[in-house]
Amino acid sequence: MNILSNWLREWVNPNVSDRILVEYLTMVGLEVNSITPIVLAFKGVVVVGNVVSYNKHPYADKLNLCQVDVGEEKNLQIICSAENIRSGLKVIVAMVGSQLLNGLEVKIVNLRGVKSFGIICSEFELGMSDLSQGIVELEDNAPIGKDIREYLNFDNYIIELNITPNRGDCFSVLGIAREVSANYNLAFNLPVFETLAQGDCAISTSVVDTKACPKYLTRSIENIDNTVKTPKWMADKLVYSGQQLHTPVVDIINFVLLELGQPMHAFDLSKLKGNIEVRMAKCDEHIELLNGTTIKLKEDILVVADSNLVLSIAGVMGNMSSSTQNNSTNILLESAFFELVSISGNARSYGLHTDSSLRFERGVDFNMTELAMDRATQLIVKICGGQASKISACIDKSALPKLKPITINQEKIKNILGLELDAKWIEQKFTNLGFEISQQTNNSWTIIPPSFRFDIRIPADLIEELARLYGYDNLPVQKLSLEANINSSSEVDINQYDITQSLVNRGYQEIITYSFISEKYQNLISPDARKIRLSNPISVDMSIMRSSLIPGLLQTVESNQRRKHTDARFFEIGLCFDGIEVDEQSNKLAAIVTGNRFSAQWAANLQSLDFFDIKADLESLLVLTGSEFYFESEEHTALQKGQTAKIILNGEQVGWIGALSPIVQKQLSLPDCYLFEIDLASIKSRNIVKYKVFSSYQQSRRDIALVLDDVVPVAKLIQSVKAMQQQYFIDVILFDVYIGEGIKLGKKSVALSLIYQSLEGTLTEAQLNIKVDEVLALMHTKYSAILR
């Protein structure tokens, strides 16, 4: 938010420089991003001049020879080429010796044999604008000879503030002035704006949903002249605060918004049909907004409507067809309090961002509506004329926010801040900030926050206010004391660092993404999962709480692909949500690979990553647990059929692994991707390794080739062999799978190595044959497998 330093000083004027003032604002939590003079510095004498006469230069067709009155005994002769020069025009004159933008020094110059004693300035030459057409035209009543700095109020600064979302009360000159007055102990009282009101409002109003809109005020003003020019003092404040100029009525409403922080709206009275109603939008209703776009309204959106159409999205933007124009003579002013939860996110859900929605979503003072209405009425009648009616009010006091008292004491303040503050100082600061002290003792206070402070709810909030005003840099520095309770970790636990380091060592990079995803990604990855919608999302693309980490990985790959980073190995550890309760949330680990296995080199061709690369990386993690695991073919919405498997650990499914579905690939414009997702808790514990006696005798290996149905997973065969728990058994290894000539259709050949070893001696051929025959018998009985 931008405000002018001189505008702020009209409200409260401490005896300090602007630089010191902005340093204070930053220290109390109202961060100042920059402080900039409204024009770049120029030196010397620059004054208001009056063009007495002008004639063509005798030797140059494009130059004019002007006689300019600058308040001295003699008029100055100045040569000017501006097309808008004319007699009687009030201009800005830089006298000889002055220095303008870019170091341009004003000298007596001789142009085609005629001398010029100064420069008639454009906005660019004074640093008022980056571009300008012609010279500056001042008001007809500008005093001749007046220093231009004083006349145009150039000794003024634009203060750019970065207001945090919790301080909605500071999105106005009034709010900042209140903070300054509290620090410098200056008197601060809200002004009273007198208006002459006669008769009732031309249109009656009603509020259907008083919870969403507890307070709605309207006032009609008739017979105004909206063609007049917005006064310069107001136009300057608006422009330097970042507002565009429109008609006088719109400019006045924007001025009140910046001054008091209360958004308002003005309707053209002649364009309204019937009475006004504040309600929720109806099915299939549309609105053509002031920005020219037409949108279809959702049924949970609060709107203001007449009997014919929707006039505005409450607290966001009005309808083009009912807006005030230059020819509007009768208007209806609106000043309302919309409950922030009811309208939060409404603007963002349509891709809109307005000054009005910015303030309503952070909280607007519900006691400011009448004052803002009177201020706007006063300015409109003064500038545009007209007759104002009395205010028509729809107020549900029971629905307005409740101001609950909060009690603090010296002991609590000392425990948090580390020092004891003076009781009178505490009372003075709270009074200056607009807080009401309802009860007090020698060392405690019961305080009622003002209606504009939505962020004050608990004692810690009040103590934070004291800390801000006392100065964070003035708080005492104390050594921290810590009672350390170092617990021993179980040998069963696997540190999360070890898990992440294992993936990093295999070439992965860790990413961190938001816990919020778009509904598009939710439907692509987990369409059957419960959708947990945010009531106030950051954006439409971040409206659903994620039930999987896969969307974040895909978005990251998508972003990297756009930047030509085609080889990627990413992983993320984060919380996923199947519900909002603690037991419905779980930490998961997910990883994705795409691109080439190795970087390009001269000695070998590029090799694309495939399913078995990521499977090997996952197995490196599963091995850490020391538990039995295998993969079981299954289907998943986001993964490719035939290259998808459930991850089974200790007999339970703990995750998924597979290739990204071609359908998802096409919708997201992604290359081939392979990924897995696993419950993190399942791999954070391990079986404790036990010592086994080392055999000094050699291992014996027997290879068998089995022919069986091709639908039987090899993992099942290996699991079955291990489950036999044969004496002398060490391991079973798959070394070949064959489908082709010599093997019947629907069958496959699986070659396994059976490894045995004894602690007592080298196994004999007879002993080995018995063990192998037991395996063959099991394979035949369980899987109808025959020896090839």
Secondary structure, DSSP 8 states (H G I E B T S, - for coil): -EEEHHHHHHH---SS-HHHHHHHHHHTT-EEEEEEESS---BS-EEEEEEEEEEEETTEEEEEEEEEE-SSSS-EEEEE--TT--TT-EEEEE-TT-B-GGG-B---EEETTEEE-SEE--TTTTTS-S--SS-----TT--TT-BHHHHTT-S-EEEEEE--TT-GGGSSHHHHHHHHHHHHT-----------B-S--SS-EEES-TTT-SEEEEEEEES--TTS---HHHHHHHHHTT-----HHHHHHHHHHHHH---EEEEEGGG--S-EEEEE--TT-EEEBTTS-EEE--TT-EEEE-SSSEEEETTTEEBGGGB--TT--SEEEEEEE--HHHHTTHHHHTT---HHHHHHTT---TTSHHHHHHHHHHHHHHHH--EE---EEEE-GGGS-----EEEEHHHHHHHHSS---HHHHHHHHHHTT-EEEEE-SSEEEEE--TT-TT--SHHHHHHHHHHHH-GGGS---------------TTB--HHHHHHHHHHTT-EE----SEE-HHHHHHH-TTS--EE-SS-SSGGG-EE-S-SHHHHHHHHHHHHHTT---EEEEEEEEEESSSSGGGEEEEEEEEEESBSS--BTTB---B--HHHHHHHHHHHHHHHTS-EEEEE---TTEEEEEEEEEEETTEEEEEEEEE-HHHHHHHT---EEEEEEEGGGGSB-----------S--EEEEEEEEEETTS-HHHHHHHHHHT--TTEEEEEEEEEE-STTS-TTEEEEEEEEEE--SSS---HHHHHHHHHHHHHHHHHHH--EE-
